[in-house]
Amino acid sequence: MTLPPLPLPGPDTAEFWAGCRRHELRIQRCDGCGTPRFPPRPACPRCAGLAATWVTCSGRAGVYTWTVVHEPTLPAFRHLVPYAVGLVQLEEGVFMVGQIRGVAPDAIRVGLRVRVEFDDVTSEIALPHWRAG
Amino acid sequence: MKRRAAIVGIGQTPFAKQLPWSETEVACRAVAAALDDAGLGRDDVDGLSLYDIESTGVAEAVALLGLERVRFFATHSHGGGAYCAVVQSAAAAIAAGHATTVLCFRARNRGRRSSFGPGHVQGGRPWEKIEPRIASHYQWQVPFGVVSPAQEMALIARRHMLDHGTTEDHLGEVACAARNHATRNPAALMRAPMTLAEHHASRWVAEPLRLLDCCLETDGGCALVLTTAERARDLRRRPVHVLASAQATGPAHHHPPDWFAGDRRSWVAGGAARLWGRAGVDPGDVDAAMLYDHFTPMVLLALEDWGFCPPGAGGPFVEGGAIRWPDGRLPVNTHGGQLSEAFIHGFNNLTEAVRQLRGDSTCQVPDAEVVFVAAAASDPSGALLLAR
């Protein structure tokens, strides 16, 4: 099976992807104003503070919006078509993109409760997805 | 900047799914047509304003076109969100005296490439160029299966439906209105009449978006020539003045994880306030609007963002034919737009705006005096007001 394009961890993002490899979902929380942030960035968009602490999320989220993808899509995803992928809002407040599994695409509703799971794609990269229930 | 610069020449190539010319040749042909329309030559050009997903970048374009006198050049970020800013910079450079005559163009040659063909090809689509390992912001969406603009915009469209009750009929009306206009436009690629039922019967691409909610993929080019309002008075075409422009963005906008994290509405509302304030007109004064219609729901967002209707009310606004020429209160994309004329990354919206103000449109609004042009509502965005 063709691998999807995978992330290339860098200085700003390595901690997130290292967490995924351990099946932990990690985000930053600003040490100055307490604002959680994702995607990982060196500074807080609210207060510009550079100091932040990585925290592990509960892994629980609600579906905020979603699409059901048909052709065309990348070859790596063709075997999944039609697949549901959405933007979920974590309990911590931040948004992430991910596939929504464990529910028929037609049965997805806004606010559907989902929890994070991980696919170990390579020895280095695990990708989070979201499972209903 | 108000009325200091004018568009004095427009040019375009034929539009097609596949043209026999390279992207650079498409650019040469569109530019030559625009200069001819203006009655100007290459020696008159001393400025160049483009946007940055062009394969033909500024330095390449200066060599390509053999421009000896360029003293102002600029590029702009964010694709369809940028094309109004391309004209803004040209007009600002003219108003500030950095240049007297500025070329803007967009040339595309993508049709010969498959949607998901192999990697690093000139003219390929952005997601074709994605590396097997992604260091950019695309790492937060592509590995999970959100790889194309249609899939991205589907997420925004779904939320608009959830929040505001927008329906498939609203999206379909945007597509049908564009097609209705394109039936009269010989340059348009899609000229067969379309019904709402045909829209609803088209296949899913990324729910809730169907094939007929998506713009075309087109080869072709469009070019504009701007010069000072003083010089414009002596040229062969009726000048189309840049009345006002504005850009709008904020700290959480461009990437899917950020879309709903900030107060996008307030940033866009700030841009709208600047635009109308600078122009001294309001949305009720606009005779026609050219909106970036890469996907139908983005037309609804543009109507809301720039103050033609309240936030969330784009769907009801288009009901009952409000955006249809000739009887609608705000004819939108009277050439057929990118949904039905051609997808030249917004530049064909600019050429149509100029035709309306010259009286040359195939869906002419009688005595059009003010035309509004908006960049993509899904990006850092911008808008222009053009006037006779």
Interface residues (C-beta under 8 A of the other chain):
Chain A: L3 P4 P5 L6 P7 L8 G10 T13 F38 P39 P45 Y64 T65 W66 T67 V68 V69 H70 E71 P72 T73 L74 P75 F77 L80 P82 Y83 V85 G86 L87 Q89 V94 F95 M96 V97 G98 Q99 P105 V110 I125 L127 H129
Chain B: S115 F116 W127 I130 E131 P132 R133 I134 A135 H137 Y138 Q139 W140 Q141 V142 P143 F144 G145 V146 V147 S148 Q151 A154 L155 I156 R158 R159 L162 R203 W204 V205 A206 E207 P208 L209 P251 A252 H255 P256 P257 D258 W259 F260 A261 G262
